[in-house]
Amino acid sequence: MDPKLLFLGCTFGAVTIIAYFASMVLLRSGEDRALRSRLSGEENQTPAQQGKGRFVTFLERFNQAAAKPFMPKSREKQSALRRDLGFAGIYSPSAIKRVTACKFSCLIAGLGCGYFLDSMMGTSMLALPLGGIIGYLAPKLWLRFAIKSNQKAMNYGLPDALDLMVVCVEAGLTIDAAMQRVGQEMQIAHPCVSRELAIAHMESRVGISRSESLKNLGSRTGSTAFQSLAAMLVQADRFGTSIASALRVHAESLRNNRQHAAEELAAKASVKLSFPLVLFIFPATFIVLAGPTVIGLMNSALFK
């Protein structure tokens, strides 16, 4: 089959799908539009704000319509994706649909980029499937990177939060009040820790027991530091031990772990630097130092 005809067919199919989803969004019934605008406060907004809000709403509806055919069907896959989003600190109800829509959009973009690379480099349609695979896997790779960065930020900021919690508990506050206060104070320095503590405090306020909210804190974040903190607080509450001293010991252990991790990274730096040193720096240094000698030797009477 001619590659041009194949590309035209793929482009026509993609444009048809996009036009279908756009028509579904634009032709949606507007019976509840006035009620939604009154509840969201759009009546008191400026025309520019209203236009921006409508554009955002259009994008959200388009993403939902585009993600609907590609949504995971089984509950196991949906729960696994929702768990990974929770590990990354994303708790939006529409996050699953947005990630699925991003997979579809990145797939189309990857196919287009692959075709242009094929046309520029003159290859026989090798970059087209490769671009599609990269575009499809890009949201998953981004999610893994977001999980790692969120876990790193929580492990880095939790010892400071525990130090502040020790001060609050020793000042006479309860655990719930201390978590609320620490969540408010750490909002700027460590927003991920502040968010998780605020969610745990809200769960305890709506009627969930303290032990259950702490267990949810450990399972929701997927962080070993939060899981050990939840287990320590549950045991201290059950056996009646001093919470302030337990928090102080736990904060010190987390700080030691953070210091050991930094020392490990510093020890690995010399090993990681050896590869670029051997591959790039040593050859350049050898050429600069031995190059003139070799050129002079080649121009000498010995080689003439």
VMD Tcl script that draws the C-alpha trace (Angstrom):
set ca {
  {0.00 0.00 0.00}
  {1.16 3.51 -0.81}
  {2.41 5.28 2.37}
  {0.73 8.52 1.29}
  {-2.64 6.82 0.97}
  {-2.14 5.20 4.36}
  {-1.32 8.52 5.97}
  {-4.30 10.22 4.30}
  {-6.57 7.47 5.56}
  {-5.25 7.78 9.12}
  {-5.57 11.56 9.00}
  {-9.13 11.35 7.70}
  {-10.06 8.86 10.41}
  {-8.51 11.00 13.14}
  {-10.25 14.16 11.89}
  {-13.54 12.28 11.68}
  {-13.22 11.02 15.26}
  {-12.29 14.48 16.54}
  {-15.18 16.08 14.66}
  {-17.58 13.47 16.06}
  {-16.51 14.11 19.64}
  {-16.63 17.87 19.07}
  {-20.15 17.63 17.71}
  {-21.19 15.57 20.73}
  {-19.88 18.30 23.00}
  {-21.30 21.25 21.04}
  {-24.72 19.71 20.42}
  {-25.22 18.80 24.06}
  {-28.54 19.81 25.52}
  {-28.50 23.27 27.14}
  {-31.51 22.93 29.44}
  {-29.38 23.07 32.59}
  {-27.00 25.76 31.30}
  {-28.74 28.59 33.14}
  {-28.82 26.66 36.42}
  {-25.15 25.71 36.11}
  {-24.12 29.28 35.33}
  {-26.07 30.57 38.32}
  {-24.59 27.97 40.68}
  {-21.03 28.51 39.41}
  {-21.32 32.29 39.59}
  {-20.84 32.95 35.88}
  {-23.53 35.61 35.93}
  {-21.27 37.89 38.00}
  {-18.15 37.29 35.89}
  {-16.71 39.49 33.18}
  {-17.08 38.47 29.52}
  {-13.40 37.49 29.37}
  {-13.78 35.25 32.44}
  {-16.95 33.74 31.02}
  {-15.21 33.01 27.72}
  {-12.27 31.42 29.50}
  {-14.61 29.32 31.65}
  {-16.57 28.15 28.62}
  {-13.37 27.23 26.82}
  {-12.18 25.21 29.83}
  {-15.59 23.55 30.04}
  {-15.43 22.72 26.34}
  {-11.99 21.15 26.76}
  {-13.18 19.11 29.73}
  {-16.22 17.84 27.85}
  {-14.11 17.07 24.80}
  {-11.61 15.14 26.92}
  {-14.43 13.16 28.51}
  {-15.94 12.35 25.11}
  {-12.54 11.40 23.66}
  {-11.63 9.25 26.66}
  {-14.92 7.36 26.83}
  {-14.10 4.69 24.18}
  {-10.62 4.13 25.66}
  {-11.58 3.96 29.34}
  {-10.52 0.75 31.14}
  {-13.53 -1.52 31.38}
  {-12.63 -3.67 34.36}
  {-12.77 -2.32 37.88}
  {-9.33 -3.73 38.63}
  {-7.70 -1.56 35.97}
  {-9.68 1.50 37.04}
  {-8.75 1.00 40.68}
  {-5.09 0.47 39.75}
  {-5.05 3.69 37.72}
  {-6.83 5.57 40.49}
  {-4.31 4.22 43.01}
  {-1.38 5.38 40.86}
  {-2.95 8.82 40.54}
  {-3.34 8.91 44.32}
  {0.33 8.01 44.72}
  {1.12 10.97 42.48}
  {-1.04 13.28 44.62}
  {-3.84 13.65 42.05}
  {-7.28 13.15 43.57}
  {-9.50 14.79 40.96}
  {-12.56 12.67 40.03}
  {-11.97 13.35 36.33}
  {-8.25 12.52 36.43}
  {-8.76 9.03 34.96}
  {-10.64 10.43 31.99}
  {-8.03 13.12 31.45}
  {-5.16 10.64 31.50}
  {-6.99 8.38 29.05}
  {-7.76 11.35 26.78}
  {-4.09 12.35 26.93}
  {-3.14 8.87 25.75}
  {-5.39 9.27 22.72}
  {-4.16 12.82 21.97}
  {-0.49 11.88 22.39}
  {-1.03 8.84 20.16}
  {-2.37 11.03 17.33}
  {0.42 13.57 17.87}
  {3.07 10.83 17.89}
  {1.76 9.38 14.63}
  {1.85 12.83 13.03}
  {5.39 13.52 14.22}
  {6.49 10.09 13.05}
  {5.08 10.70 9.58}
  {6.84 14.05 9.27}
  {10.12 12.47 10.37}
  {9.66 9.75 7.77}
  {8.98 12.32 5.06}
  {11.99 14.44 6.05}
  {14.48 11.60 6.53}
  {13.21 9.45 3.68}
  {12.80 6.30 5.76}
  {10.29 3.62 4.88}
  {7.61 4.39 7.52}
  {9.80 3.40 10.47}
  {9.21 6.47 12.64}
  {5.41 6.32 12.26}
  {4.77 3.31 14.57}
  {7.62 4.37 16.84}
  {6.08 7.82 17.26}
  {2.69 6.27 17.99}
  {4.17 3.99 20.66}
  {6.07 6.85 22.29}
  {2.98 9.06 22.24}
  {0.82 6.34 23.77}
  {3.34 5.59 26.53}
  {4.15 9.25 27.29}
  {1.27 9.75 29.81}
  {2.23 6.55 31.64}
  {5.87 7.64 31.85}
  {4.77 11.06 33.09}
  {2.63 9.40 35.76}
  {5.58 7.32 36.97}
  {7.73 10.43 37.13}
  {5.00 12.26 39.07}
  {4.76 9.37 41.55}
  {8.52 9.39 42.15}
  {8.66 13.17 42.59}
  {5.67 13.16 44.94}
  {7.13 10.34 47.06}
  {10.46 12.14 47.21}
  {8.83 15.40 48.26}
  {6.82 13.68 51.00}
  {9.84 11.82 52.37}
  {11.81 15.05 52.36}
  {9.19 17.19 54.11}
  {7.78 14.74 56.65}
  {10.58 15.11 59.29}
  {10.07 18.87 59.40}
  {6.32 18.36 59.75}
  {6.86 15.91 62.62}
  {9.11 18.41 64.43}
  {6.35 20.99 64.22}
  {3.81 18.38 65.33}
  {5.93 17.62 68.41}
  {5.84 21.31 69.32}
  {2.05 21.39 68.87}
  {1.47 18.24 70.94}
  {3.75 19.43 73.74}
  {1.86 22.74 73.73}
  {-1.35 20.86 74.61}
  {-3.03 20.23 71.26}
  {-4.58 16.91 70.37}
  {-3.40 14.84 67.42}
  {-6.26 16.02 65.21}
  {-5.67 19.68 66.08}
  {-1.93 19.25 65.65}
  {-2.41 17.71 62.20}
  {-4.67 20.57 61.21}
  {-2.23 23.19 62.43}
  {0.79 21.51 60.85}
  {-1.12 21.18 57.58}
  {-1.80 24.91 57.59}
  {1.75 25.89 58.50}
  {3.45 23.56 55.99}
  {1.33 24.64 53.05}
  {4.05 26.81 51.52}
  {7.20 24.86 52.44}
  {5.89 21.33 51.78}
  {2.49 21.45 50.02}
  {2.28 17.68 49.46}
  {2.65 16.93 53.18}
  {0.16 19.69 54.00}
  {-2.36 18.23 51.55}
  {-2.16 14.70 52.97}
  {-2.45 15.88 56.58}
  {-5.41 18.06 55.66}
  {-7.18 15.10 54.00}
  {-6.56 12.91 57.06}
  {-7.93 15.65 59.32}
  {-11.04 16.07 57.16}
  {-11.66 12.33 57.24}
  {-11.58 12.37 61.04}
  {-13.97 15.34 61.07}
  {-16.58 13.63 58.91}
  {-16.86 10.70 61.32}
  {-14.07 8.28 60.43}
  {-12.09 7.06 63.40}
  {-8.58 8.30 63.94}
  {-7.03 4.88 63.36}
  {-8.91 4.44 60.08}
  {-7.96 7.91 58.85}
  {-4.31 7.21 59.68}
  {-4.44 3.86 57.88}
  {-6.01 5.59 54.90}
  {-3.18 8.13 55.03}
  {-0.59 5.37 54.67}
  {-2.44 3.42 51.97}
  {-3.46 6.52 50.01}
  {0.02 7.96 49.68}
  {1.92 4.70 49.23}
  {4.84 6.23 51.12}
  {6.69 4.04 53.61}
  {7.33 7.09 55.80}
  {3.61 7.84 56.11}
  {2.78 4.17 56.61}
  {5.27 3.89 59.49}
  {3.94 7.15 60.94}
  {0.37 5.84 60.82}
  {1.35 2.56 62.46}
  {3.31 4.39 65.16}
  {0.43 6.77 65.97}
  {-2.09 3.91 66.08}
  {0.10 1.90 68.46}
  {0.78 4.94 70.65}
  {-2.94 5.68 70.84}
  {-3.77 2.05 71.61}
  {-1.17 1.47 74.33}
  {-1.29 4.96 75.84}
  {2.36 5.87 75.32}
  {3.66 9.42 75.02}
  {2.83 10.67 71.54}
  {5.30 13.57 71.70}
  {8.28 11.31 72.48}
  {7.17 8.79 69.83}
  {6.90 11.57 67.24}
  {10.33 12.90 68.23}
  {11.96 9.48 67.86}
  {10.21 8.85 64.56}
  {11.25 12.25 63.20}
  {14.84 11.57 64.19}
  {14.80 8.17 62.45}
  {13.33 9.71 59.28}
  {15.95 12.44 59.36}
  {18.69 9.82 59.70}
  {17.24 7.91 56.76}
  {17.20 11.11 54.72}
  {20.83 11.77 55.61}
  {21.83 8.20 54.70}
  {20.05 8.54 51.36}
  {21.95 11.77 50.66}
  {25.25 10.10 51.58}
  {24.40 7.19 49.29}
  {23.73 9.55 46.40}
  {27.01 11.36 47.09}
  {28.88 8.03 47.07}
  {27.26 7.06 43.77}
  {28.24 10.35 42.15}
  {31.90 9.35 41.71}
  {30.88 6.10 40.04}
  {28.42 7.85 37.74}
  {31.02 10.45 36.77}
  {33.47 7.78 35.66}
  {31.47 6.91 32.51}
  {31.37 10.44 30.98}
  {34.95 10.93 32.18}
  {36.19 7.91 30.24}
  {33.96 8.42 27.20}
  {34.27 12.19 26.68}
  {36.85 13.93 28.86}
  {39.77 11.49 28.56}
  {39.64 11.30 24.71}
  {39.47 15.09 24.42}
  {42.37 15.52 26.87}
  {44.42 12.89 25.02}
  {43.82 14.61 21.68}
  {44.79 18.02 23.06}
  {47.95 16.77 24.74}
  {49.16 14.15 22.28}
  {47.78 15.65 19.07}
  {50.62 18.10 18.34}
  {53.23 15.44 19.14}
  {51.62 12.96 16.76}
  {51.33 15.58 14.00}
  {54.97 16.59 14.44}
  {56.02 12.97 14.40}
  {54.09 12.30 11.19}
  {55.77 15.30 9.52}
  {59.25 14.24 10.63}
  {61.82 12.52 8.41}
  {61.12 9.22 10.10}
  {57.81 8.83 8.24}
  {58.88 10.43 4.95}
}
mol new
graphics top color blue
foreach p $ca { graphics top sphere $p radius 0.5 }
foreach p [lrange $ca 0 end-1] q [lrange $ca 1 end] { graphics top cylinder $p $q radius 0.2 }
display resetview
